Amino acid sequence: MTMMSTNPATGEVVARFASHSPAEVERRVARAAAAFVDWRALALRDRLAVIGRVADLLDARREEYAALMTLEMGKLLVAAREEVAKCAATCRWYVEHAERLLADEHVAVEGERAYVAYQPLGVLLAVMPWNFPFWQVLRFAAPNLAAGNVGLLKHASNVPQSALAIEQLFEDAGAPAGVFQSLLVSSDAVEGLLADPRIAAATLTGSEAAGRSVAAHAGRQLKKTVLELGGSDPFIVLASADVAAAARVAVTARTINNGQSCIAAKRFIVHEAVAEEFLQRFADGMAALHVGDPRDPATQVGPLVSAQQVAEVEQQVAHSVAAGAVLRVGGARLERPGFYYAPTVLADVPPHAAAYHEEVFGPVAMVVRVPDADAAVAVANGNRYGLGASVWTADLAEAERVALAIESGSVFVNAMVASDPRFPFGGVKASGYGRELGAWGLREFTNVKTVRIRARPAGTGVTHAE
Ligand code: NAP
């Protein structure tokens, strides 16, 4: 099988790679299993030295990696540079904090030395998406390699150049052979990999359908998974909000990464007292966006990743309009080479419309009006996903009440949702389970082990509870 790297700005295939043969996959899995033995035994400080060198190389190669992402999946060059910088900063966060966060936790028990130890599980399979080709991988790799695990990356099939560049990055940073490798395989190979006894656990960032498949196969093998899946994040604007600020940020929150971010705001739920003003400002902002070549610094929205993605967005918008949504801005693909779709605002979207209940992975916003904060929470929670949420209001007591009532992995008040290495990242409901980043991401794939050492044999002191 051949993997293709296609430039979404032009539609041209820019590189082709042969997939790894079964024999090559076997060599890599064996190398990973062997590497784990030494890597876990290495002092944490030495493992962190590798992560620190990864950060330095990311900084040194920022332009190269940014250009690669823009070429392969159409991200704005300016955003791609920020993505590489964020990867480096996250590596450094773990270099600074991993020792404290992975330290044994002692528990005072009479006559014992007792503690909880965090030990690595082994070889982790990471199935990753194309939309943040470096960030998704580094946010998995930095903490998990620090914890003593080793990584096998099955990247999305349309970003083979990024997959190979990241493998090379770890090698150049001095990671021992086998500690981080890419597998150029299609998603069909994942079931077999999950059944391989040398692979301990898996993490997947991607669609709900892929998550269900990986969780089912891993479940059959009793292997732990972390799933970071889709989202349809609510962006709630309440009556006392600074509407101008909310509308300005709403434009960025919907169109970030050309509208293809799991934590992009997708459903705009607005109090009826400010709905008309918000809609006007938001629609004007979306209409004014400059769509074009992702390398051009003047561009604000670049292409979607593929022709198929454009077709899907087109269908979701058509379905929503047919269902009664009012098209305020956009609503069509752009007739030019490459995979472009116009920034779009759909108002008064009814619950049975696709844009209301599905994730739209493109620069398309849906707006609904609600009579009060409780109704806003009900609409926010009346959705299968639960990744992030943003609430806009000047009333901070109301803000906190709404924030705690929303079913999501994070809530931001008077700000857009963003990930940060200091905080856990993940979702609930169909957005998945498990957490990345922070202490949580460092410990997800560890054996949290109870160790209780008595110098003298214990009496039976039996209790009949476990
Ligand atoms: P996708 O089609 O699910 O692909 C993601 C990865 O899963 C790719 O490596 C893909 O391989 C693989 N895959 C697909 N189907 C699979 C299956 N049945 N079994 C095993 N692996 C499978 O998702 P995408 O279109 O690339 O990414 C967009 C989705 O990711 C959106 O839903 C977005 O919200 C979500 N996302 C979530 C987060 C988060 O942190 N929660 C972050 C970013 C993106 P192939 O490429 O070879 O098919």
Residues whose N, C-alpha, C, O or C-beta is under 5 A from the ligand:
A	BS01	NAP	V127 M128 P129 W130 K154 H155 A156 S157 N158 V185 S186 S187 V190 T205 G206 S207 E208 A209 A210 S213 V214 E228 L229 G230 G231 S261 C262 S431
